[in-house]
Amino acid sequence: MKKKIILALTATLASASMMAGGLLTNTNQNASFLRQMSQDGIIDITGLYANPAGTAFLSPGLHLSLNIQSAKQSRDITTSFPLFAYNRQNPQATHRFDGDALAPVIPSLQLSYNWDSRWSVNAAFALGGGGGKCEFDQGLGTFEALYASQIYSGVVSDLATAIAPSLIAAGVPVAQVSTQAQAAATAAFRGYDLNAYMKGRSYQFGLTLGGTYKIMDNLSAFVGLRGVFATNNYNGWVTDVKAYYQNPADGQMATTDLSANSLDLNADQTGFGVTPIIGMDWQVDSHWNLAFKFELPTHLSLKNKTEMNAYTAAVAQTNPTLGQFADGRSVREDVPGIIAAGAQYKACDRLRLMAGWHYYMDCQAKKEGDKQELIDKGTLEFSAGAEYDVMRRLTLSASWQCTRYRLSDEYMNDLSFNLSSNAIGVGLRFNASEHLTLDFGYMHNFYQTRNVDMTTAAGTKHDHYYRSNRVFGIGANLSF
C-alpha cells in the first residue's frame, strides 16, 4: 500500500514574536517598556529603541540600561475534522493541540554617550524577533488531518479494489459494483494510529549602532544601522503510523504498518541582515515632545542545514512546502519596515502622558513562496500610557497597546498564526540614587480568538485559534 503523505511544515512556526509588535518584530526591548508601553515620544535611555533621536536630549555623559525579561506564552488550536473520529487513541472529531512557548531569560542592553552638547553615539543589543521556543507534544492538526486523509483514502481504495471481484461473482450489476465496493470498504475501515511531535525555536539578535545630532536646541536627528542575526531550529516527526480495517476475506481485524512513510525533520537556519534606521525628535515646548522613526525593511535570507530521513527527503523533492527545508537551500524571511510616531505631554511636574502609533510594512517584506501576498494589509499598532511621580524616588506607570493584524484566512494556519490583541503594562521605577534607577514591569496580552474553515476532500477542517502571553522584566539604568 503506497502512500504519499505530506508534512506541511513551514519555516515560520516559532518566528512569530513572543512578546509585542509586528509579525516578526519585538518592540519590547527592556523592562521600562513593560511598565509603560507607549515609548515613541519619551526621552530616556530606555527609549533608545522607540525614540533613538530623543537620546540627544539626555544629560552629558554615559547612560546605560541593563535588562532581563522572562516571557511565557501558550498557542492553542482546537481543530475539528471528520476523520479525526477514526483516531483510535482519541476517537473524537475535535482535537485540541496545545503549544507552550517559554523564554526564561531575555537580556537587552542600551547605551548612549553624549558630549559637546550636540552629538551622541548609541548602541543597543536585544532580541528583535522570536525570543523562545514552542513545543507541541501531540503535533499539530495540520499533520494529523493530512495523515488521516491519506490513510483513509488509501485503505478504502485498496479495500474497494479487493472487494469488487466478490461482488461481481455474486451477480451485482457492473454499474453498481464500484458504489457498493466503496461503501463496503468505508464500513470496513476501523481507524489509524500515529505519533506526532513538533518543536520550533527562533531568535533574531539585533545590534544597533547609531548617532544623534542636535540640529537646533529643540530638534534632533538620528541615523543608525541594526545588524540582525537570525537562528532558527525546527524539529518534527510523524512516526508509528498504522491503519486498521476489517479484512474482507475472513472478517478479522487487520493492521497495516505504514512506518515506511514516517517523516522526520531537524532543520537549522541561520541568516544575517541589516536594517537602516532614521529618527527625529522635536521638543515643541516645555510640555510637548514629538518623535518620528522609520526602519527600512530588512533583507533576510536564511540558509538551511537539515537532516531528513529517506522518506522525508523523497517527499521534499516534489513538495515545495517541505522542500524549502532542503539542506543547503536559502529561504527568504524579510523583517518588515516600520513607520512610528509618538508624543509625550507633560501635564504637570509629576504627570506625563504618552501616545504612539506604528505601521508595519508586512506586505512589502518578501517571504518564502510569496506568502506576503496573503496579507491583506500591514499591521497597525496604537498605544497610550501615563507616568506619575508619587514621590521623588517612586514613579508608577500604566499603559495600553492595541495590535491589529490584517491577515487573510489563507495566511492563517496552525503552523504559523498571529492574533490581534490588547495589552496592558504596569509597573514602577525606583530612583535609587542620582545615578541609578530600577524598572519593574509586567505586560499581559489579551488576544482575540479566530476561527478559520478550510474545505478538503474529506470534509471541512475547522480551526479555532487562541493565544496567551505574560512577560515580566527588571532593569537597571545608570548615568555617569
Helices and strands as residue ranges (DSSP letters): H 31-35, G 45-47, G 52-57, E 61-80, G 82-86, E 94-115, E 119-136, H 141-169, H 174-188, E 189-216, E 219-246, E 253-257, G 259-261, E 263-283, E 288-295, E 301-308, H 310-316, H 320-323, E 330-332, E 338-346, E 351-360, G 362-364, G 368-374, E 375-391, E 394-407, E 421-431, E 436-447, E 450-456, E 459-479
